[in-house]
């Protein structure tokens, strides 16, 4: 199994030509695509591997996802992803990816997610296997000392509160 590191740095990629939009940088839709690849690697490290999901007839569904676009990346740029576990319970995993430029080191984007563990048979929320929950607890213990990215928990707004 993948060793626990704080944070995880499991996924790397490169901005592909087909990801470029008419502004000459990575199109916003492909940020979610490449963050999803980083999610696959993270979930594998949590014990939710393809083999486990097939054997147990389980999966994860995204409940919520937030992307913050911090600095543009362009065709051919190398990408490195750091992932931190923010919290979990028996059925949910809250985590965040940071996308960094692979050579210049700047933070290009962040992606905060809440995933729900589900039974493929019932299509309903289901508790994760004890081994996965134990693995998540060990990861959480390791990640507890990390400072979450400043975008964690952000919401969209203009700074004005709505009146009821």
Buried (B, 14 or more C-beta within 10 A) or exposed (E): EBEBBBBBBBBBBBBEEEBBEEEEBBBEEBBBEBBBBBBBBBBBBBBBBEEBBEEBEBBBEEEEBBBBBBEBBEBEBBBBBBBBBBEBEEBBBBBBBBBBBBEEEEBBBBBBBBBBBBBEEEEEBBEBBEEBBEBBEEBBEBBEEEEBBEBBEEEEEEEEEEEE
